[in-house]
C-alpha cells in the first residue's frame, strides 16, 4: 500500500503527497496510527543508506498548532498558496506545512532544489 493509497482508504481527498521523488528512491513501509484526536501516516523512501521521511497528521477535532520557527529556518517557500517552512537540521532538510487540518513534513538528506521539486509536485488541493 502506498501513502496515497492509505490516504484514499481513509477518504482523505486533500492533495498532500508529492508525486516527484529524487532518482533512486523507492517507497518502503507505510505506517498508520490512530488516536481519538488524530490519525498519522508515515512513509520512508529509501535509496541505499539515504532515507526521505514523509509524515502526515490528520487532526480530527482541532486544527494543528502553528509551526514554530527556529534559528535553523532557511526560508518560507510559498507554492500553490501553501507556506512551506524549510529548516536545516545537521545534514538534513525538513519542510513543514499545514494544509487545512493536516500537519505535514518531509525530511531527508536532500538538496534544497530537490525538496522544492517535491513540494511543487503536490497537486493543488
BATOR-965154 format. One record per residue: residue number from 1; residue in one letter; x, y, z of N, C-alpha, C in turn. Coordinates in nm, 4 decimals. Atoms other than C-alpha are relative to their C-alpha. Example, Ala and Ser with C-alpha at 12.3 -4.5 7.8 and 13.67 -1.06 7.14 Angstrom:
<pts>
  nr rest     n_px     n_py     n_pz    ca_px    ca_py    ca_pz     c_px     c_py     c_pz
   1    a   0.0890  -0.1190   0.0000   1.2300  -0.4500   0.7800   0.0900   0.1200   0.0000
   2    s  -0.0820  -0.1190  -0.0060   1.3670  -0.1060   0.7140  -0.0770   0.1090   0.0730
</pts>
This chain:
<pts>
  nr rest     n_px     n_py     n_pz    ca_px    ca_py    ca_pz     c_px     c_py     c_pz
   1    x   0.0843  -0.1189   0.0000   0.0000   0.0000   0.0000   0.0880   0.1242   0.0000
   2    x  -0.0762  -0.1242   0.0056   0.1361   0.3402  -0.0948  -0.0593   0.1006   0.0978
   3    x   0.0501  -0.1061  -0.0873   0.0996   0.6554   0.1132  -0.1304   0.0562  -0.0560
   4    x   0.1223  -0.0517   0.0600  -0.1585   0.7879  -0.1336  -0.1150  -0.0985   0.0162
   5    x   0.1039   0.1014  -0.0192  -0.3499   0.4575  -0.1141  -0.0542   0.0035   0.1424
   6    x   0.0416  -0.0056  -0.1405  -0.3561   0.4824   0.2673  -0.0900   0.1206   0.0248
   7    x   0.0836  -0.1188  -0.0138  -0.4956   0.8371   0.2472  -0.1351  -0.0222  -0.0687
   8    x   0.1235   0.0275   0.0729  -0.7517   0.7270  -0.0127  -0.0928  -0.0915   0.0804
   9    x   0.0801   0.0939  -0.0790  -0.8666   0.4409   0.2121  -0.0677   0.0694   0.1174
  10    x   0.0596  -0.0777  -0.1097  -0.9384   0.6992   0.4844  -0.0832   0.1167  -0.0524
  11    x   0.0817  -0.1038   0.0648  -1.1318   0.9189   0.2373   0.0582   0.1402   0.0156
  12    x  -0.0671  -0.1299  -0.0050  -0.8738   1.1994   0.2557   0.0242   0.0441  -0.1437
  13    x  -0.0076  -0.0441   0.1388  -0.9068   1.3960  -0.0663   0.0918   0.1200  -0.0199
  14    x  -0.0925  -0.1129   0.0111  -0.6747   1.6898   0.0116   0.1319  -0.0493  -0.0598
  15    x  -0.1283   0.0373   0.0612  -0.3586   1.6792  -0.2030   0.1132   0.0274   0.0981
  16    x  -0.1037  -0.0117  -0.1018  -0.0741   1.6121   0.0402   0.1294  -0.0726  -0.0363
  17    x  -0.1129   0.0878   0.0297   0.1637   1.3635  -0.1241   0.0727   0.0464  -0.1260
  18    x  -0.0755  -0.0340   0.1214   0.4445   1.4605  -0.3629  -0.0092  -0.1123  -0.1030
  19    x  -0.0001   0.1000   0.1069   0.4297   1.2864  -0.6983   0.1395  -0.0157  -0.0602
  20    x  -0.1373   0.0069   0.0503   0.8011   1.3507  -0.7674   0.0932  -0.0345   0.1158
  21    x  -0.1053   0.0366  -0.0948   1.0926   1.1887  -0.5832   0.1339   0.0077  -0.0715
  22    x  -0.1324   0.0062   0.0628   1.4651   1.2219  -0.6433   0.0262  -0.1406  -0.0540
  23    x  -0.0308   0.1290   0.0627   1.6053   0.9447  -0.8651   0.0533  -0.0997   0.1016
  24    x  -0.0542   0.1090  -0.0803   1.6707   0.6116  -0.6995  -0.0745  -0.0281   0.1286
  25    x   0.0735   0.0221  -0.1249   1.4248   0.6429  -0.4098  -0.1219  -0.0871  -0.0260
  26    x   0.1153   0.0885   0.0095   1.1684   0.3679  -0.3582  -0.0762   0.0032   0.1321
  27    x   0.0842  -0.0042  -0.1189   0.8771   0.3723  -0.1174   0.0111  -0.1318   0.0753
  28    x  -0.0009   0.1210  -0.0828   0.9048   0.1312   0.1732  -0.1237   0.0035   0.0894
  29    x   0.1168   0.0183  -0.0869   0.6759   0.0692   0.4686  -0.0780   0.1275   0.0259
  30    x   0.0921  -0.1057  -0.0404   0.3744   0.2918   0.5206  -0.0564  -0.0413   0.1356
  31    x   0.0580   0.0302  -0.1305   0.2678   0.3109   0.8841  -0.1168   0.0943   0.0254
  32    x   0.1207  -0.0756  -0.0314  -0.0652   0.4307   1.0166  -0.0292  -0.0191   0.1478
  33    x   0.0399   0.0066  -0.1402  -0.1529   0.5153   1.3760  -0.1203   0.0899   0.0196
  34    x   0.1193  -0.0798  -0.0254  -0.4764   0.6481   1.5170  -0.0271   0.0083   0.1491
  35    x   0.0469  -0.0254  -0.1358  -0.5851   0.8035   1.8443  -0.1358   0.0682  -0.0148
  36    x   0.1277  -0.0717   0.0142  -0.9184   0.9684   1.9250   0.0145   0.1410  -0.0585
  37    x  -0.0176  -0.1376   0.0454  -0.7666   1.3078   1.8326   0.0644   0.0137  -0.1372
  38    x  -0.0629  -0.0138   0.1313  -0.5615   1.2356   1.5209   0.0358  -0.1356  -0.0608
  39    x  -0.0528   0.1138   0.0747  -0.4513   0.9921   1.2539   0.1340   0.0439  -0.0570
  40    x  -0.1311  -0.0340   0.0545  -0.0893   0.9812   1.1416   0.0423  -0.1048  -0.1027
  41    x  -0.0499   0.0836   0.1088   0.0526   0.8435   0.8187   0.1482   0.0315  -0.0161
  42    x  -0.1435  -0.0222   0.0162   0.4267   0.7951   0.7745   0.0537  -0.1011  -0.1000
  43    x  -0.0624   0.0895   0.0974   0.6341   0.6526   0.4925   0.1461   0.0389  -0.0152
  44    x  -0.1409  -0.0231   0.0320   1.0035   0.6155   0.4204   0.0209  -0.0306  -0.1480
  45    x  -0.0489   0.0264   0.1345   1.1524   0.6428   0.0737   0.1491  -0.0227   0.0151
  46    x  -0.1394   0.0371  -0.0232   1.4909   0.4722   0.0594   0.0773  -0.0104  -0.1305
  47    x  -0.0956   0.0160   0.1089   1.7913   0.4878  -0.1708   0.1341  -0.0314   0.0654
  48    x  -0.1214   0.0394  -0.0715   2.0836   0.2899  -0.0321  -0.0162   0.0334   0.1478
  49    x   0.0062  -0.0396  -0.1405   2.1555   0.4401   0.3109  -0.0796   0.1282   0.0216
  50    x   0.0735  -0.1267  -0.0124   1.9590   0.7584   0.2379  -0.1498  -0.0251   0.0135
  51    x   0.1433   0.0144  -0.0248   1.6039   0.7963   0.3641  -0.0665   0.1372  -0.0046
  52    x   0.0881  -0.1166  -0.0045   1.3352   1.0563   0.2968  -0.1252  -0.0449   0.0745
  53    x   0.1180   0.0328  -0.0790   1.0531   1.0537   0.5516  -0.1099   0.1015  -0.0316
  54    x   0.1168  -0.0867   0.0140   0.7059   1.1923   0.4840  -0.0995  -0.0403   0.1082
  55    x   0.0996   0.0259  -0.1045   0.4581   1.2251   0.7704  -0.1157   0.0973  -0.0188
  56    x   0.1215  -0.0800   0.0105   0.1002   1.3489   0.7514  -0.0860  -0.0317   0.1214
  57    x   0.0864   0.0172  -0.1162  -0.1040   1.4019   1.0660  -0.1331   0.0685  -0.0275
  58    x   0.1361  -0.0487   0.0227  -0.4790   1.4454   1.0370  -0.0625   0.0234   0.1372
  59    x   0.0583  -0.0332  -0.1296  -0.6179   1.6294   1.3393  -0.1512   0.0000  -0.0144
  60    x   0.1407   0.0271   0.0232  -0.9742   1.5095   1.3688  -0.0937   0.1017   0.0632
  61    x   0.0939  -0.0893  -0.0670  -1.1235   1.7594   1.6122   0.0537   0.1403   0.0245
  62    x  -0.0581  -0.1331  -0.0177  -0.8857   2.0556   1.6233   0.0968   0.0270  -0.1135
  63    x  -0.1021  -0.0342   0.0982  -0.6560   2.2431   1.3937   0.1370  -0.0161   0.0637
  64    x  -0.1341   0.0168  -0.0558  -0.2837   2.1746   1.4336   0.0551   0.1319   0.0531
  65    x  -0.0658  -0.1166  -0.0573  -0.0614   2.4101   1.6249   0.0723   0.0764  -0.1107
  66    x  -0.0797  -0.0777   0.0939   0.1170   2.6899   1.4455   0.1425  -0.0562  -0.0042
  67    x  -0.1367   0.0487   0.0153   0.4596   2.5981   1.3128   0.0942   0.0973   0.0682
  68    x  -0.0954  -0.0848  -0.0700   0.7301   2.7274   1.5407   0.1236   0.0193  -0.0868
  69    x  -0.1223  -0.0279   0.0741   1.0199   2.8980   1.3719   0.1180  -0.0103   0.0952
  70    x  -0.1196   0.0117  -0.0818   1.3673   2.8270   1.4989   0.1177   0.0608  -0.0754
  71    x  -0.1185  -0.0634   0.0587   1.7184   2.9509   1.4281   0.0443  -0.0663  -0.1298
  72    x  -0.0462   0.0697   0.1193   1.7700   2.6898   1.1574  -0.0963   0.0118  -0.1187
  73    x   0.0907  -0.0229   0.1128   1.4878   2.8194   0.9333   0.0794   0.0550  -0.1182
  74    x  -0.0678  -0.0462   0.1210   1.6249   2.8551   0.5807  -0.0882   0.0997  -0.0741
  75    x   0.0909  -0.0906   0.0694   1.3198   3.0066   0.4171  -0.1432  -0.0474   0.0159
  76    x   0.1408   0.0343   0.0138   0.9441   3.0163   0.3927  -0.0265   0.0011  -0.1501
  77    x   0.0197   0.0191   0.1427   0.8655   2.8827   0.0467  -0.1503  -0.0134  -0.0246
  78    x   0.1428   0.0027   0.0282   0.5178   2.9536  -0.0894  -0.0234  -0.0516  -0.1409
  79    x   0.0352   0.0577   0.1296   0.3732   2.7432  -0.3691  -0.1458  -0.0437   0.0081
  80    x   0.1426   0.0330   0.0026   0.0047   2.6996  -0.4655  -0.0720   0.0445   0.1274
  81    x   0.0641  -0.0622  -0.1151  -0.0960   2.9257  -0.1761   0.0231  -0.0735   0.1318
  82    x  -0.0374   0.0684  -0.1233   0.0651   2.6975   0.0851   0.1393   0.0484   0.0397
  83    x  -0.1310  -0.0400  -0.0521   0.3534   2.8206   0.3048   0.0719  -0.1235   0.0534
  84    x  -0.0844   0.1114  -0.0424   0.6270   2.5591   0.3439   0.1189   0.0582   0.0761
  85    x  -0.1114  -0.0464  -0.0823   0.8787   2.6185   0.6247   0.1133  -0.1003  -0.0167
  86    x  -0.1120   0.0892   0.0282   1.2154   2.4743   0.5232   0.1109   0.0270   0.1015
  87    x  -0.1003  -0.0073  -0.1054   1.4637   2.4029   0.8020   0.1217  -0.0840  -0.0361
  88    x  -0.1223   0.0803   0.0092   1.8220   2.2778   0.8099   0.0222  -0.0624   0.1366
  89    x  -0.0278   0.0688  -0.1250   1.8918   2.0157   1.0759   0.1166  -0.0953  -0.0249
  90    x  -0.1235   0.0733   0.0300   2.2501   1.8875   1.0648   0.0125  -0.0137  -0.1508
  91    x  -0.0175   0.0161   0.1449   2.2869   1.7347   0.7163  -0.1325  -0.0286  -0.0696
  92    x   0.1303   0.0257   0.0600   1.9119   1.7071   0.6556  -0.0799   0.1282  -0.0158
  93    x   0.0980  -0.1070   0.0162   1.6477   1.9411   0.5232  -0.1358  -0.0537   0.0424
  94    x   0.1344   0.0370  -0.0413   1.2953   1.9397   0.6595  -0.0950   0.1100  -0.0438
  95    x   0.1053  -0.0944   0.0378   0.9897   2.1064   0.5088  -0.1228  -0.0349   0.0825
  96    x   0.1169   0.0187  -0.0844   0.6902   2.1535   0.7389  -0.1084   0.0944  -0.0498
  97    x   0.1085  -0.0862   0.0429   0.3488   2.2856   0.6399  -0.1325  -0.0489   0.0573
  98    x   0.1353   0.0309  -0.0418  -0.0157   2.2958   0.7363  -0.0911   0.0257  -0.1196
  99    x   0.0982  -0.0112   0.1075  -0.2877   2.2338   0.4777  -0.1332  -0.0465   0.0576
 100    x   0.1272   0.0259  -0.0671  -0.6415   2.2550   0.6148   0.0306  -0.0446   0.1434
 101    x  -0.0281   0.0484  -0.1352  -0.6266   2.0424   0.9334   0.1081  -0.1073  -0.0007
 102    x  -0.1094   0.0963   0.0119  -0.3298   1.8368   0.8165   0.1332   0.0687   0.0294
 103    x  -0.1354  -0.0477  -0.0276   0.0195   1.8906   0.9576   0.0946  -0.0986  -0.0681
 104    x  -0.0798   0.0873   0.0854   0.2793   1.7555   0.7165   0.1481   0.0355   0.0087
 105    x  -0.1414  -0.0311   0.0178   0.6533   1.7215   0.6847   0.0683  -0.1014  -0.0898
 106    x  -0.0926   0.0810   0.0792   0.9198   1.5884   0.4534   0.1371   0.0269   0.0585
 107    x  -0.1357  -0.0178  -0.0523   1.2703   1.5290   0.5893   0.0935  -0.1007  -0.0654
 108    x  -0.0984   0.0920   0.0564   1.5857   1.3799   0.4422   0.1279   0.0702  -0.0382
 109    x  -0.1291  -0.0517   0.0463   1.9394   1.4208   0.3183  -0.0119   0.0319  -0.1482
 110    x   0.0244  -0.0415   0.1376   1.8314   1.6025   0.0049   0.0345   0.1476  -0.0137
 111    x  -0.0377  -0.1389   0.0245   1.9118   1.9340  -0.1560  -0.1229   0.0899   0.0075
 112    x   0.1083  -0.0974  -0.0002   1.7046   2.2500  -0.1381  -0.0785  -0.0078  -0.1309
 113    x   0.0662   0.0135   0.1302   1.6284   2.2106  -0.5106  -0.0901  -0.1227  -0.0008
 114    x   0.0798   0.1232  -0.0014   1.5081   1.8527  -0.4561  -0.1238   0.0138   0.0887
 115    x   0.1158  -0.0117  -0.0890   1.2838   1.9390  -0.1615  -0.1048   0.0934  -0.0610
 116    x   0.0955  -0.0895   0.0664   1.1271   2.2278  -0.3564  -0.0693  -0.0714  -0.1160
 117    x   0.0606   0.0766   0.1096   1.0710   1.9977  -0.6556  -0.1062  -0.0953   0.0550
 118    x   0.0993   0.0867  -0.0630   0.8929   1.7534  -0.4222  -0.1241   0.0799   0.0401
 119    x   0.1126  -0.0830  -0.0410   0.6782   2.0341  -0.2799  -0.0812   0.0482  -0.1209
 120    x   0.0676  -0.0457   0.1220   0.6000   2.1630  -0.6290  -0.0856  -0.1103  -0.0626
 121    x   0.0724   0.1111   0.0619   0.4741   1.8156  -0.7244  -0.1266  -0.0385   0.0767
 122    x   0.1251   0.0232  -0.0730   0.1983   1.8202  -0.4614  -0.1086   0.0791  -0.0735
 123    x   0.1044  -0.0657   0.0788  -0.1132   1.8929  -0.6620  -0.0774   0.0988   0.0861
 124    x   0.0782  -0.0986  -0.0738  -0.3116   2.1969  -0.5638  -0.1334  -0.0626   0.0396
 125    x   0.1224   0.0616  -0.0525  -0.5970   2.0826  -0.3412  -0.1234   0.0801  -0.0345
</pts>
